[in-house]
Amino acid sequence: MRNLGILWVLYGLLRLVGALGVFLYSGTLTLMWGALLTRVPNPFTLMDLFHSFLIFAIILGIVAGVVSIIAGLSLISSGTSARSLGLVAAFFGLTSGPLGIAIGAYTLVLLVPAGARNA
């Protein structure tokens, strides 16, 4: 479980860097999205939805990053809550790109009991 914990810590740091990147480049992202909205009937509603999506993406990245780091440290130390935190981190990992899906699926395979998989 130590190697899996190290992967989760690295993945959590990657999610935090991604959330920071979205935050730092939110002005550029807004400008690019606004350039696409020049020919729609109600661009202000779509711009408000875009800002809501940006806030959601930043919050999800921060929460997933923190949970992943905590789960990774718990898996490294073989703590009592390592399994439950690992499962929560796996579900958060499934919400992102290919790396998160891969590590999340691998964690689910390792941490879900064999009896539950066969039922």
CORPEFEN-V859065 format. One record per pair of residues at least 12 apart in sequence whose ideal C-beta (glycine too) atoms are under 6 Angstrom apart, sorted by the first residue. I is the first residue (numbers start at 1). J is the second residue. D is the distance in Angstrom with one decimal. If there is no record, write none. Layout:
<<I	J	D> <I	J	D>>
//
This chain:
<<1	75	4.9> <2	76	5.5> <4	75	5.5> <5	72	4.5> <5	75	3.2> <5	76	3.6> <7	103	5.7> <8	68	5.0> <8	71	5.2> <8	72	3.2> <8	89	5.7> <9	69	5.5> <9	72	3.6> <11	68	5.3> <11	103	5.7> <12	65	4.6> <12	68	3.2> <12	69	3.6> <15	61	5.2> <15	64	4.9> <15	65	3.6> <16	65	3.8> <18	61	5.3> <19	58	5.2> <19	61	3.0> <19	62	4.9> <22	57	5.5> <22	58	5.4> <23	58	5.4> <26	54	5.6> <33	50	5.0> <64	92	4.0> <67	88	5.8> <67	89	5.3> <67	92	5.6> <68	89	4.7> <71	85	3.9> <71	86	5.1> <71	89	3.7> <83	111	5.4> <86	107	5.5> <86	111	5.0> <87	111	5.7> <90	104	4.2> <90	107	4.0> <90	108	5.0>>
//
